[in-house]
Amino acid sequence: MTQIQLSDAQSVILSAACARDDGAVFPVTTSLKGGAVGNVCKSLLKHGLVEEIEATDLNTVWRHDEERGPITLCATPLAYKTLGISDAPDAQDDDQPEPEATPQPVRRRSGTKQDALIEMLRAEGGATIDEIVAETRWQPHTVRGAMSGALKKKLSLEVTSEKVEGRGRVYKLNK
């Protein structure tokens, strides 16, 4: 079976849904703009990671169907399996004990500049803007935007900074 590769936004939305008792996707906790939530949810539907069910709460409506009425989305057992969560609500069988499974981390595309940025910020001494610029070949304003937008807002990572003597402002990710 092929491992489903999830984008950062898909991972955040799916993880939040799997953390809820009912597996509901809505309300979405990430701050995606415009039609991004719709695009992410369509992709999750296509992969079978979420399914449409009838909405009981009007604040969680995904779309309206002429025959079924208000529709919402909830995580499927495949979503729990993809995220490495062993206690999926529908996947448990009381008669047979579930084998011990090592949870697999959500796969992000490796080798990207964002991945390099995260690794640099997780390093022991952190990284300065100039060091990140040299590694990624981004402009300084792009580095700052990636830290505040992609890392802080979309991935909910905590980026801290401090002034270090002889080095300047150093940025780090809190683990």
C-alpha positions as CSV (number, residue, x, y, z in Angstrom):
1,M,0.0,0.0,0.0
2,T,1.3,3.4,-0.9
3,Q,1.8,6.0,1.9
4,I,-0.4,9.0,1.3
5,Q,1.7,12.2,1.3
6,L,-0.1,15.0,3.1
7,S,0.6,18.7,2.7
8,D,1.0,20.8,5.8
9,A,-2.5,22.1,5.6
10,Q,-3.9,18.6,5.1
11,S,-2.0,17.4,8.1
12,V,-3.2,20.2,10.4
13,I,-6.9,19.8,9.4
14,L,-6.8,16.0,9.5
15,S,-5.0,15.9,12.9
16,A,-7.5,18.3,14.4
17,A,-10.4,16.1,13.1
18,C,-8.8,12.9,14.5
19,A,-8.3,14.6,17.9
20,R,-12.1,15.3,18.2
21,D,-14.3,12.6,19.7
22,D,-16.6,12.6,16.6
23,G,-13.9,13.0,14.0
24,A,-15.5,16.2,12.7
25,V,-13.4,18.3,10.3
26,F,-15.4,21.5,11.0
27,P,-14.9,24.0,12.5
28,V,-11.4,24.2,10.9
29,T,-8.8,25.3,13.4
30,T,-6.2,26.5,10.9
31,S,-6.2,30.0,9.4
32,L,-6.4,29.2,5.6
33,K,-7.5,32.0,3.4
34,G,-10.0,32.1,0.5
35,G,-10.9,28.8,-1.1
36,A,-7.9,27.0,0.4
37,V,-10.0,25.1,3.0
38,G,-12.3,23.9,0.2
39,N,-9.4,22.7,-1.9
40,V,-7.8,20.9,1.0
41,C,-11.1,19.2,2.0
42,K,-11.7,18.1,-1.7
43,S,-8.3,16.6,-1.8
44,L,-8.9,14.7,1.5
45,L,-12.2,13.5,0.1
46,K,-10.5,12.3,-3.0
47,H,-8.0,10.2,-1.0
48,G,-10.8,8.8,1.2
49,L,-9.4,10.4,4.3
50,V,-12.7,12.1,5.1
51,E,-16.3,11.3,4.2
52,E,-19.5,13.2,3.9
53,I,-22.2,12.7,6.6
54,E,-25.4,14.5,7.4
55,A,-24.7,17.6,9.5
56,T,-26.5,17.9,12.8
57,D,-24.9,21.3,13.8
58,L,-25.4,24.1,11.3
59,N,-22.1,25.6,12.3
60,T,-20.3,22.6,10.8
61,V,-21.9,22.5,7.3
62,W,-19.5,21.7,4.4
63,R,-22.1,21.9,1.7
64,H,-25.9,21.6,1.1
65,D,-27.3,18.6,-0.8
66,E,-30.8,18.8,-2.4
67,E,-31.7,15.3,-1.2
68,R,-29.8,14.9,2.1
69,G,-29.7,18.5,3.3
70,P,-26.7,19.9,5.2
71,I,-23.6,17.8,4.8
72,T,-20.4,17.9,6.9
73,L,-17.1,16.0,6.8
74,C,-15.6,13.6,9.3
75,A,-12.4,11.6,9.4
76,T,-12.4,8.0,8.1
77,P,-10.5,5.0,9.7
78,L,-7.9,5.5,6.8
79,A,-7.2,9.0,8.2
80,Y,-6.4,7.6,11.6
81,K,-4.2,5.0,10.0
82,T,-2.4,7.5,7.8
83,L,-1.6,9.7,10.8
84,G,-0.4,6.7,12.8
85,I,-3.3,6.9,15.4
86,S,-4.1,3.4,16.6
87,D,-7.3,4.2,18.5
88,A,-9.5,5.1,15.5
89,P,-13.2,4.9,16.6
90,D,-14.5,2.6,13.8
91,A,-11.2,0.6,13.5
92,Q,-11.3,-1.0,16.9
93,D,-12.5,-4.6,17.3
94,D,-13.2,-5.7,20.8
95,D,-12.8,-9.4,20.1
96,Q,-9.2,-9.2,18.8
97,P,-6.4,-7.3,20.5
98,E,-4.9,-4.8,18.1
99,P,-1.2,-5.5,17.4
100,E,1.3,-3.0,18.7
101,A,2.0,-0.5,15.9
102,T,4.7,2.1,15.8
103,P,3.0,5.4,14.9
104,Q,4.5,6.7,11.6
105,P,5.0,10.4,11.5
106,V,3.1,12.4,8.9
107,R,5.3,12.6,5.8
108,R,6.1,16.0,4.5
109,R,7.9,16.5,1.3
110,S,11.6,16.5,2.1
111,G,14.2,18.5,0.4
112,T,12.1,21.6,0.2
113,K,13.3,25.0,1.2
114,Q,10.7,25.1,4.0
115,D,12.0,21.8,5.3
116,A,15.6,23.3,5.2
117,L,14.3,26.3,7.1
118,I,12.7,24.1,9.8
119,E,15.8,22.1,10.2
120,M,18.0,25.2,10.5
121,L,15.7,26.6,13.2
122,R,15.7,23.3,15.1
123,A,19.5,23.1,15.1
124,E,21.2,23.6,18.5
125,G,22.2,27.2,17.9
126,G,19.3,28.3,15.7
127,A,19.9,30.4,12.7
128,T,20.2,34.0,11.7
129,I,18.4,35.6,8.7
130,D,21.7,35.8,6.8
131,E,22.4,32.1,7.4
132,I,18.9,31.1,6.2
133,V,19.3,33.4,3.1
134,A,22.6,31.7,2.2
135,E,21.1,28.2,2.6
136,T,17.7,28.8,0.8
137,R,18.7,31.6,-1.6
138,W,15.6,33.5,-0.5
139,Q,15.4,37.2,0.0
140,P,15.4,38.3,3.7
141,H,11.8,39.5,3.6
142,T,10.8,36.0,2.2
143,V,12.5,34.3,5.2
144,R,10.7,36.5,7.7
145,G,7.4,35.9,5.8
146,A,7.9,32.2,5.8
147,M,8.6,32.2,9.5
148,S,5.6,34.3,10.4
149,G,3.2,32.8,7.8
150,A,4.0,29.2,7.1
151,L,5.6,28.2,10.3
152,K,3.7,30.3,12.9
153,K,0.3,30.6,11.4
154,K,-0.2,27.5,9.2
155,L,1.9,24.9,11.1
156,S,1.4,26.5,14.6
157,L,5.1,26.2,15.3
158,E,6.6,28.6,18.0
159,V,9.4,30.6,16.5
160,T,11.4,32.6,19.1
161,S,14.3,35.0,18.6
162,E,17.0,36.5,20.8
163,K,19.9,38.8,20.2
164,V,23.3,36.9,20.5
165,E,26.5,38.8,21.0
166,G,28.7,38.7,17.9
167,R,26.0,36.9,15.8
168,G,23.0,39.2,15.8
169,R,19.3,38.1,16.0
170,V,19.0,34.3,16.2
171,Y,15.8,32.5,15.5
172,K,14.9,29.1,16.9
173,L,12.0,26.7,17.0
174,N,10.7,25.6,20.4
175,K,10.5,21.8,20.3
